[in-house]
Amino acid sequence: MTSETTTTLTMFGADWCRDCVRTKAQLDALGVAYTYVDLVADPAAADVAREISGRTNIPVVVYPDSSHHVEPSNSDVETKLRELSLI
């Protein structure tokens, strides 16, 4: 166990995906730090997203506590960010 705690979340998505665009815009508007993994630019990352979620749906949002959402609503994301004190 490391003493370093990350507050960055990771979002796997694609620009052609409306839910991805919506979630990305929400994170930007809330000023939340995140790493965006573009599945068009990095197709191999789709396998990573599928391993995390067990599904092929996107976006997959992975939180600092290692939990994740697949195709979350804005309210799902906001609730989780508040729970983790990220907003």
All heavy atoms as an XYZ file, in Angstrom:
663
protein
N       0.850     -1.176      0.000
C       0.000      0.000      0.000
C       0.898      1.243      0.000
O       1.809      1.331      0.805
C      -0.865     -0.016      1.255
C      -1.861      1.072      1.253
S      -3.438      0.371      1.538
C      -4.105      1.157      2.862
N       0.590      2.159     -0.887
C       1.398      3.365     -0.956
C       0.740      4.472     -0.148
O      -0.464      4.450      0.087
C       1.561      3.844     -2.410
O       0.303      4.287     -2.879
C       2.087      2.760     -3.312
N       1.542      5.424      0.256
C       0.997      6.549      1.003
C       0.450      7.615      0.051
O      -0.200      8.554      0.468
C       2.076      7.150      1.896
O       3.157      7.572      1.101
N       0.705      7.423     -1.232
C       0.246      8.386     -2.234
C      -1.185      8.049     -2.654
O      -1.486      6.917     -2.991
C       1.168      8.291     -3.455
C       0.868      9.310     -4.524
C       1.840      9.174     -5.682
O       3.049      9.016     -5.447
O       1.363      9.211     -6.824
N      -2.057      9.026     -2.575
C      -3.443      8.818     -2.969
C      -3.708      9.621     -4.232
O      -3.388     10.799     -4.289
C      -4.407      9.295     -1.858
O      -4.062      8.626     -0.660
C      -5.833      8.987     -2.221
N      -4.283      8.960     -5.207
C      -4.597      9.673     -6.440
C      -6.018     10.208     -6.379
O      -6.901      9.548     -5.837
C      -4.411      8.764     -7.670
O      -4.760      9.503     -8.832
C      -5.268      7.519     -7.630
N      -6.211     11.399     -6.879
C      -7.561     11.962     -6.931
C      -8.010     12.075     -8.387
O      -9.002     12.705     -8.680
C      -7.618     13.358     -6.269
O      -6.643     14.186     -6.895
C      -7.371     13.271     -4.793
N      -7.256     11.445     -9.263
C      -7.594     11.514    -10.674
C      -8.472     10.330    -11.038
O      -8.221      9.218    -10.621
C      -6.322     11.488    -11.548
O      -5.499     12.570    -11.158
C      -6.655     11.622    -13.010
N      -9.477     10.597    -11.830
C     -10.263      9.499    -12.341
C      -9.945      9.323    -13.814
O      -9.299     10.170    -14.429
C     -11.750      9.701    -12.070
C     -12.427     10.958    -12.562
C     -13.023     10.726    -13.924
C     -13.537     11.313    -11.611
N     -10.341      8.188    -14.349
C     -10.074      7.863    -15.739
C     -11.397      7.628    -16.446
O     -12.274      6.957    -15.906
C      -9.205      6.587    -15.839
O      -8.002      6.810    -15.123
C      -8.885      6.248    -17.289
N     -11.513      8.201    -17.640
C     -12.711      7.993    -18.444
C     -12.306      7.390    -19.779
O     -11.481      7.953    -20.493
C     -13.435      9.315    -18.680
C     -14.658      9.161    -19.550
S     -15.415     10.758    -19.915
C     -16.164     10.361    -21.490
N     -12.879      6.234    -20.095
C     -12.686      5.602    -21.392
C     -13.874      5.997    -22.259
O     -15.028      5.821    -21.851
C     -12.673      4.071    -21.253
C     -11.504      3.546    -20.478
C     -11.538      3.461    -19.095
C     -10.362      3.110    -21.140
C     -10.455      2.966    -18.378
C      -9.273      2.609    -20.431
C      -9.327      2.538    -19.050
N     -13.598      6.552    -23.448
C     -14.699      6.983    -24.296
C     -14.270      7.215    -25.727
O     -13.134      6.919    -26.112
N     -15.200      7.756    -26.510
C     -14.942      8.072    -27.913
C     -15.761      9.306    -28.285
O     -16.854      9.519    -27.749
C     -15.339      6.895    -28.799
N     -15.222     10.112    -29.186
C     -15.887     11.357    -29.560
C     -17.202     11.144    -30.295
O     -18.043     12.034    -30.319
C     -14.942     12.227    -30.400
C     -13.779     12.758    -29.565
O     -13.872     12.755    -28.324
O     -12.775     13.171    -30.171
N     -17.420      9.964    -30.883
C     -18.675      9.693    -31.591
C     -19.799      9.264    -30.643
O     -20.950      9.144    -31.029
C     -18.479      8.616    -32.668
C     -17.827      7.358    -32.178
C     -16.508      7.022    -32.313
C     -18.429      6.289    -31.453
N     -16.256      5.809    -31.717
C     -17.421      5.327    -31.187
C     -19.719      6.033    -31.002
C     -17.666      4.148    -30.480
C     -19.960      4.854    -30.293
C     -18.942      3.926    -30.049
N     -19.445      9.046    -29.380
C     -20.400      8.553    -28.379
C     -21.038      9.738    -27.643
O     -20.357     10.499    -26.970
C     -19.637      7.651    -27.407
S     -20.486      7.293    -25.857
N     -22.349      9.896    -27.786
C     -23.032     11.041    -27.155
C     -22.919     11.025    -25.639
O     -22.750     12.065    -25.013
C     -24.506     11.072    -27.559
C     -24.708     11.772    -28.883
C     -26.166     12.048    -29.100
N     -26.644     11.121    -30.124
C     -27.910     10.905    -30.394
N     -28.838     11.513    -29.724
N     -28.257     10.073    -31.330
N     -23.037      9.846    -25.037
C     -22.913      9.764    -23.577
C     -21.503     10.144    -23.127
O     -21.330     10.758    -22.074
C     -23.247      8.349    -23.077
C     -24.736      8.034    -23.151
O     -25.548      8.976    -23.069
O     -25.082      6.845    -23.286
N     -20.495      9.775    -23.932
C     -19.117     10.134    -23.600
C     -18.924     11.645    -23.658
O     -18.308     12.234    -22.763
C     -18.139      9.464    -24.577
S     -18.196      7.659    -24.551
N     -19.455     12.256    -24.706
C     -19.340     13.710    -24.866
C     -20.021     14.412    -23.691
O     -19.484     15.366    -23.120
C     -19.938     14.153    -26.225
C     -20.041     15.667    -26.310
C     -19.107     13.597    -27.380
N     -21.193     13.908    -23.279
C     -21.941     14.504    -22.161
C     -21.158     14.365    -20.858
O     -21.009     15.334    -20.102
C     -23.307     13.820    -22.032
C     -24.111     14.298    -20.851
C     -25.447     13.559    -20.686
N     -25.377     12.123    -20.846
C     -24.905     11.279    -19.914
N     -24.448     11.743    -18.765
N     -24.886      9.983    -20.138
N     -20.632     13.178    -20.580
C     -19.898     12.958    -19.331
C     -18.616     13.781    -19.302
O     -18.259     14.373    -18.279
C     -19.601     11.456    -19.131
O     -20.851     10.750    -19.084
C     -18.818     11.204    -17.860
N     -17.928     13.836    -20.439
C     -16.697     14.630    -20.531
C     -17.007     16.114    -20.262
O     -16.290     16.782    -19.504
C     -16.097     14.443    -21.928
C     -14.665     14.813    -22.051
C     -14.171     14.419    -23.449
C     -12.793     14.944    -23.689
N     -12.343     14.780    -25.053
N     -18.085     16.615    -20.850
C     -18.484     18.015    -20.642
C     -18.830     18.263    -19.172
O     -18.490     19.315    -18.614
C     -19.664     18.370    -21.537
N     -19.471     17.297    -18.533
C     -19.810     17.441    -17.117
C     -18.547     17.517    -16.262
O     -18.438     18.395    -15.392
C     -20.671     16.261    -16.657
C     -21.015     16.332    -15.179
C     -21.701     15.082    -14.664
O     -21.614     14.016    -15.262
N     -22.382     15.218    -13.539
N     -17.603     16.620    -16.497
C     -16.354     16.639    -15.719
C     -15.607     17.953    -15.934
O     -15.079     18.537    -14.983
C     -15.479     15.444    -16.106
C     -16.024     14.059    -15.740
C     -15.152     12.963    -16.343
C     -16.158     13.893    -14.242
N     -15.569     18.426    -17.188
C     -14.914     19.705    -17.482
C     -15.602     20.847    -16.742
O     -14.942     21.693    -16.141
C     -14.914     19.979    -18.992
C     -13.973     19.058    -19.765
O     -13.065     18.456    -19.157
O     -14.162     18.942    -20.987
N     -16.938     20.862    -16.779
C     -17.693     21.942    -16.138
C     -17.496     21.938    -14.622
O     -17.477     22.996    -13.998
C     -19.182     21.814    -16.474
N     -17.331     20.744    -14.046
C     -17.136     20.641    -12.596
C     -15.684     20.875    -12.190
O     -15.376     20.967    -11.007
C     -17.591     19.257    -12.108
C     -19.088     18.987    -12.188
C     -19.377     17.516    -11.888
C     -19.861     19.895    -11.242
N     -14.796     20.951    -13.173
C     -13.386     21.190    -12.881
C     -12.689     19.998    -12.252
O     -11.734     20.155    -11.502
N     -13.175     18.802    -12.566
C     -12.602     17.584    -12.000
C     -11.428     17.124    -12.876
O     -11.550     17.050    -14.095
C     -13.677     16.472    -11.927
C     -13.075     15.155    -11.464
C     -14.812     16.896    -11.015
N     -10.311     16.811    -12.241
C      -9.148     16.294    -12.975
C      -9.450     14.861    -13.403
O      -9.930     14.063    -12.613
C      -7.916     16.323    -12.093
N      -9.178     14.546    -14.662
C      -9.378     13.182    -15.133
C      -8.459     12.905    -16.308
O      -7.970     13.815    -16.963
C     -10.838     12.924    -15.521
C     -11.337     13.728    -16.706
C     -11.367     13.166    -17.981
C     -11.781     15.036    -16.554
C     -11.824     13.904    -19.072
C     -12.235     15.774    -17.627
C     -12.262     15.199    -18.889
O     -12.703     15.921    -19.963
N      -8.232     11.629    -16.537
C      -7.472     11.186    -17.696
C      -8.480     10.644    -18.696
O      -9.298      9.782    -18.337
C      -6.482     10.071    -17.295
O      -5.600     10.597    -16.312
C      -5.692      9.582    -18.497
N      -8.434     11.160    -19.915
C      -9.359     10.705    -20.954
C      -8.636      9.721    -21.862
O      -7.574     10.033    -22.398
C      -9.874     11.897    -21.768
C     -10.845     11.487    -22.861
C     -12.112     11.020    -22.545
C     -10.476     11.567    -24.198
C     -13.005     10.641    -23.535
C     -11.374     11.190    -25.203
C     -12.635     10.731    -24.859
O     -13.516     10.348    -25.837
N      -9.191      8.532    -21.984
C      -8.621      7.517    -22.866
C      -9.521      7.425    -24.088
O     -10.660      6.954    -24.003
C      -8.513      6.149    -22.157
C      -7.912      5.113    -23.105
C      -7.694      6.276    -20.877
N      -9.011      7.920    -25.221
C      -9.765      7.949    -26.474
C      -9.660      6.581    -27.136
O      -8.591      6.176    -27.595
C      -9.195      9.034    -27.390
C      -9.976      9.202    -28.674
O     -10.720      8.275    -29.075
O      -9.841     10.269    -29.297
N     -10.777      5.861    -27.177
C     -10.769      4.501    -27.706
C     -10.620      4.456    -29.221
O     -10.302      3.404    -29.771
C     -12.032      3.766    -27.264
C     -12.185      3.635    -25.741
C     -13.464      2.913    -25.389
C     -10.988      2.940    -25.129
N     -10.812      5.583    -29.903
C     -10.556      5.638    -31.343
C      -9.052      5.738    -31.579
O      -8.482      5.030    -32.402
C     -11.305      6.825    -32.002
C     -10.902      6.980    -33.454
C     -12.814      6.631    -31.881
N      -8.396      6.592    -30.808
C      -6.943      6.770    -30.939
C      -6.179      5.579    -30.370
O      -5.079      5.273    -30.824
C      -6.509      8.056    -30.231
N      -6.755      4.915    -29.376
C      -6.092      3.786    -28.723
C      -7.057      2.606    -28.623
O      -7.596      2.304    -27.557
C      -5.627      4.220    -27.323
C      -4.824      3.154    -26.603
O      -4.564      2.079    -27.195
O      -4.450      3.395    -25.449
N      -7.297      1.921    -29.762
C      -8.283      0.829    -29.784
C      -7.995     -0.288    -28.783
O      -8.915     -0.913    -28.267
C      -8.209      0.293    -31.222
C      -7.563      1.371    -32.015
C      -6.683      2.137    -31.073
N      -6.737     -0.529    -28.467
C      -6.391     -1.584    -27.508
C      -6.946     -1.265    -26.115
O      -7.209     -2.172    -25.318
C      -4.885     -1.775    -27.443
N      -7.144      0.011    -25.833
C      -7.682      0.411    -24.526
C      -9.123     -0.065    -24.350
O      -9.606     -0.164    -23.218
C      -7.592      1.921    -24.351
N      -9.807     -0.381    -25.443
C     -11.173     -0.906    -25.343
C     -11.173     -2.225    -24.568
O     -12.104     -2.507    -23.814
C     -11.780     -1.093    -26.730
N     -10.105     -3.008    -24.736
C      -9.994     -4.262    -23.981
C      -9.854     -3.984    -22.490
O     -10.422     -4.691    -21.659
C      -8.805     -5.092    -24.475
C      -9.009     -5.619    -25.887
O     -10.177     -5.808    -26.297
O      -8.001     -5.835    -26.581
N      -9.108     -2.935    -22.153
C      -8.931     -2.555    -20.750
C     -10.279     -2.120    -20.170
O     -10.666     -2.561    -19.081
C      -7.893     -1.414    -20.612
C      -7.788     -0.947    -19.163
C      -6.541     -1.856    -21.146
N     -11.007     -1.280    -20.909
C     -12.317     -0.816    -20.445
C     -13.266     -2.000    -20.264
O     -14.014     -2.061    -19.288
C     -12.899      0.199    -21.425
N     -13.231     -2.958    -21.192
C     -14.097     -4.137    -21.108
C     -13.720     -5.005    -19.898
O     -14.588     -5.531    -19.215
C     -14.027     -4.943    -22.404
C     -15.023     -6.072    -22.476
C     -15.181     -6.726    -23.842
N     -13.955     -6.852    -24.609
C     -13.620     -6.071    -25.653
N     -14.425     -5.099    -26.055
N     -12.491     -6.253    -26.301
N     -12.412     -5.125    -19.618
C     -11.978     -5.887    -18.444
C     -12.476     -5.242    -17.152
O     -12.863     -5.937    -16.217
C     -10.450     -5.983    -18.400
C      -9.878     -6.983    -19.375
C      -8.346     -6.974    -19.367
O      -7.753     -6.634    -18.328
O      -7.766     -7.309    -20.409
N     -12.452     -3.922    -17.104
C     -12.898     -3.195    -15.909
C     -14.399     -3.368    -15.712
O     -14.865     -3.678    -14.623
C     -12.553     -1.692    -16.021
C     -11.033     -1.514    -15.961
C     -13.253     -0.887    -14.920
C     -10.564     -0.134    -16.392
N     -15.165     -3.168    -16.794
C     -16.618     -3.104    -16.671
C     -17.332     -4.423    -16.938
O     -18.478     -4.592    -16.529
C     -17.168     -2.045    -17.632
O     -17.017     -2.486    -18.982
N     -16.684     -5.315    -17.682
C     -17.367     -6.541    -18.062
C     -18.362     -6.333    -19.185
O     -19.134     -7.218    -19.530
N     -18.351     -5.139    -19.763
C     -19.296     -4.783    -20.830
C     -18.550     -4.050    -21.937
O     -17.420     -3.622    -21.751
C     -20.395     -3.869    -20.269
C     -21.211     -4.550    -19.203
C     -22.113     -3.614    -18.429
N     -23.018     -2.831    -19.246
C     -23.781     -1.849    -18.775
N     -23.739     -1.535    -17.509
N     -24.562     -1.177    -19.571
N     -19.233     -3.887    -23.074
C     -18.626     -3.147    -24.179
C     -19.172     -1.727    -24.275
O     -18.779     -0.981    -25.149
C     -18.862     -3.870    -25.532
O     -20.269     -4.038    -25.717
C     -18.160     -5.215    -25.556
N     -20.078     -1.357    -23.367
C     -20.667     -0.016    -23.383
C     -19.655      1.022    -22.897
O     -18.811      0.719    -22.063
C     -21.891      0.033    -22.474
C     -22.893     -1.043    -22.792
O     -22.574     -2.220    -22.715
N     -24.100     -0.667    -23.135
N     -19.783      2.228    -23.445
C     -18.959      3.350    -22.993
C     -19.869      4.550    -22.756
O     -20.967      4.581    -23.296
C     -17.830      3.701    -24.009
C     -18.398      3.943    -25.407
C     -16.769      2.635    -23.989
C     -17.360      4.435    -26.420
N     -19.450      5.526    -21.986
C     -18.161      5.628    -21.315
C     -18.055      4.706    -20.101
O     -19.055      4.337    -19.504
C     -18.106      7.094    -20.873
C     -19.534      7.462    -20.648
C     -20.307      6.691    -21.702
N     -16.807      4.397    -19.770
C     -16.494      3.726    -18.514
C     -15.707      4.758    -17.708
O     -14.677      5.248    -18.167
C     -15.651      2.444    -18.734
C     -15.238      1.855    -17.387
C     -16.426      1.428    -19.564
N     -16.246      5.107    -16.550
C     -15.590      6.082    -15.671
C     -15.056      5.314    -14.462
O     -15.831      4.666    -13.755
C     -16.570      7.190    -15.224
C     -15.873      8.191    -14.322
C     -17.195      7.887    -16.432
N     -13.745      5.377    -14.270
C     -13.103      4.681    -13.149
C     -12.685      5.736    -12.123
O     -11.954      6.669    -12.451
C     -11.877      3.867    -13.615
C     -11.276      3.104    -12.437
C     -12.251      2.914    -14.745
N     -13.166      5.564    -10.906
C     -12.928      6.533     -9.842
C     -11.679      6.177     -9.039
O     -11.214      5.045     -9.067
C     -14.161      6.594     -8.926
C     -15.394      7.043     -9.666
C     -16.288      6.112    -10.191
C     -15.634      8.390     -9.906
C     -17.407      6.519    -10.901
C     -16.754      8.809    -10.613
C     -17.632      7.863    -11.113
O     -18.719      8.279    -11.825
N     -11.150      7.151     -8.288
C      -9.937      6.914     -7.493
C     -10.073      5.770     -6.484
O      -9.078      5.182     -6.099
C      -9.697      8.238     -6.777
C     -10.344      9.252     -7.648
C     -11.553      8.554     -8.241
N     -11.296      5.431     -6.079
C     -11.474      4.327     -5.122
C     -11.604      2.978     -5.833
O     -11.981      1.987     -5.215
C     -12.679      4.592     -4.218
C     -14.011      4.566     -4.958
O     -14.018      4.459     -6.218
O     -15.064      4.657     -4.292
N     -11.318      2.969     -7.146
C     -11.368      1.767     -7.993
C     -12.778      1.307     -8.347
O     -12.931      0.296     -9.005
C     -10.582      0.601     -7.378
O      -9.222      0.954     -7.271
N     -13.791      2.039     -7.915
C     -15.143      1.723     -8.373
C     -15.299      2.309     -9.777
O     -14.445      3.081    -10.229
C     -16.187      2.301     -7.420
O     -16.158      3.718     -7.452
N     -16.373      1.931    -10.458
C     -16.576      2.457    -11.811
C     -18.061      2.552    -12.143
O     -18.887      1.927    -11.484
C     -15.857      1.573    -12.850
C     -16.486      0.223    -13.017
N     -16.173     -0.833    -12.199
C     -17.408     -0.235    -13.889
C     -16.885     -1.887    -12.561
N     -17.648     -1.557    -13.580
N     -18.342      3.353    -13.147
C     -19.673      3.457    -13.738
C     -19.546      3.155    -15.220
O     -18.542      3.512    -15.838
C     -20.230      4.889    -13.615
C     -20.871      5.208    -12.317
N     -20.586      6.358    -11.614
C     -21.807      4.561    -11.586
C     -21.320      6.400    -10.524
N     -22.067      5.315    -10.476
N     -20.579      2.550    -15.773
C     -20.678      2.347    -17.217
C     -21.913      3.104    -17.680
O     -22.990      2.944    -17.109
C     -20.834      0.846    -17.561
C     -20.904      0.660    -19.072
C     -19.695      0.032    -16.978
N     -21.741      3.964    -18.680
C     -22.828      4.809    -19.187
C     -23.583      5.527    -18.055
O     -24.795      5.452    -17.969
C     -23.832      3.976    -19.999
C     -23.321      3.475    -21.305
C     -24.395      2.758    -22.108
O     -24.992      1.787    -21.609
O     -24.630      3.198    -23.244
N     -22.849      6.217    -17.180
C     -23.521      6.855    -16.046
C     -24.330      8.080    -16.455
O     -24.006      8.755    -17.423
C     -22.358      7.275    -15.150
C     -21.243      7.541    -16.118
C     -21.414      6.494    -17.193
N     -25.367      8.343    -15.677
C     -26.109      9.597    -15.845
C     -25.284     10.698    -15.173
O     -24.374     10.421    -14.379
C     -27.475      9.501    -15.162
O     -27.303      9.436    -13.751
N     -25.604     11.951    -15.487
C     -24.911     13.065    -14.827
C     -25.102     12.986    -13.316
O     -24.189     13.277    -12.553
C     -25.431     14.405    -15.357
C     -24.848     14.753    -16.711
O     -24.098     13.974    -17.298
N     -25.200     15.908    -17.222
N     -26.280     12.585    -12.881
C     -26.541     12.518    -11.455
C     -25.724     11.402    -10.799
O     -25.241     11.568     -9.691
C     -28.038     12.388    -11.249
O     -28.408     11.303    -10.550
N     -25.520     10.260    -11.503
C     -24.664      9.187    -10.970
C     -23.245      9.713    -10.744
O     -22.640      9.466     -9.700
C     -24.565      8.007    -11.952
C     -25.845      7.197    -12.073
O     -26.683      7.244    -11.153
O     -25.995      6.516    -13.110
N     -22.723     10.403    -11.747
C     -21.354     10.929    -11.670
C     -21.249     11.946    -10.541
O     -20.330     11.887     -9.714
C     -20.913     11.545    -13.019
C     -19.573     12.265    -12.886
C     -20.832     10.464    -14.094
N     -22.186     12.870    -10.488
C     -22.134     13.911     -9.454
C     -22.215     13.314     -8.055
O     -21.469     13.705     -7.147
C     -23.253     14.931     -9.669
C     -23.150     16.085     -8.693
C     -24.122     17.213     -8.974
O     -24.621     17.332    -10.109
O     -24.366     17.989     -8.034
N     -23.099     12.345     -7.864
C     -23.241     11.697     -6.557
C     -21.934     11.033     -6.146
O     -21.479     11.176     -5.007
C     -24.385     10.656     -6.593
O     -25.611     11.342     -6.875
C     -24.503      9.906     -5.284
N     -21.296     10.325     -7.072
C     -20.040      9.631     -6.753
C     -18.919     10.633     -6.471
O     -18.135     10.445     -5.536
C     -19.648      8.701     -7.907
C     -18.444      7.854     -7.615
C     -18.722      6.901     -6.451
C     -17.492      6.064     -6.128
N     -17.765      5.095     -5.064
N     -18.847     11.711     -7.254
C     -17.819     12.722     -7.029
C     -17.982     13.378     -5.660
O     -16.997     13.647     -4.971
C     -17.852     13.774     -8.138
C     -17.459     13.282     -9.530
C     -17.680     14.380    -10.554
C     -16.021     12.788     -9.563
N     -19.222     13.610     -5.244
C     -19.477     14.183     -3.915
C     -19.090     13.188     -2.818
O     -18.497     13.566     -1.804
C     -20.931     14.612     -3.771
C     -21.277     15.828     -4.576
C     -22.674     16.373     -4.269
N     -23.040     17.425     -5.201
C     -22.524     18.645     -5.232
N     -21.618     18.994     -4.356
N     -22.927     19.523     -6.118
N     -19.429     11.915     -3.043
C     -19.089     10.868     -2.077
C     -17.579     10.797     -1.846
O     -17.111     10.593     -0.729
C     -19.601      9.524     -2.626
C     -19.289      8.318     -1.762
C     -19.681      7.032     -2.476
O     -20.818      6.952     -2.995
O     -18.850      6.113     -2.515
N     -16.808     11.015     -2.920
C     -15.343     10.974     -2.829
C     -14.733     12.337     -2.491
O     -13.521     12.471     -2.484
C     -14.768     10.476     -4.161
C     -15.117      9.032     -4.542
C     -14.636      8.724     -5.941
C     -14.540      8.053     -3.533
N     -15.595     13.335     -2.236
C     -15.156     14.708     -1.919
C     -14.299     15.307     -3.022
O     -13.345     16.049     -2.761
C     -14.399     14.727     -0.597
O     -15.220     14.258      0.447
N     -14.621     14.987     -4.274
C     -13.890     15.556     -5.419
C     -14.554     16.835     -5.924
O     -13.964     17.562     -6.703
C     -13.776     14.518     -6.539
C     -12.942     13.283     -6.187
C     -12.969     12.274     -7.324
C     -11.520     13.671     -5.838
N     -15.791     17.080     -5.488
C     -16.461     18.347     -5.799
C     -17.132     18.846     -4.540
O     -17.335     18.098     -3.593
C     -17.488     18.249     -6.958
C     -18.558     17.191     -6.641
C     -16.800     17.985     -8.256
C     -19.715     17.206     -7.615
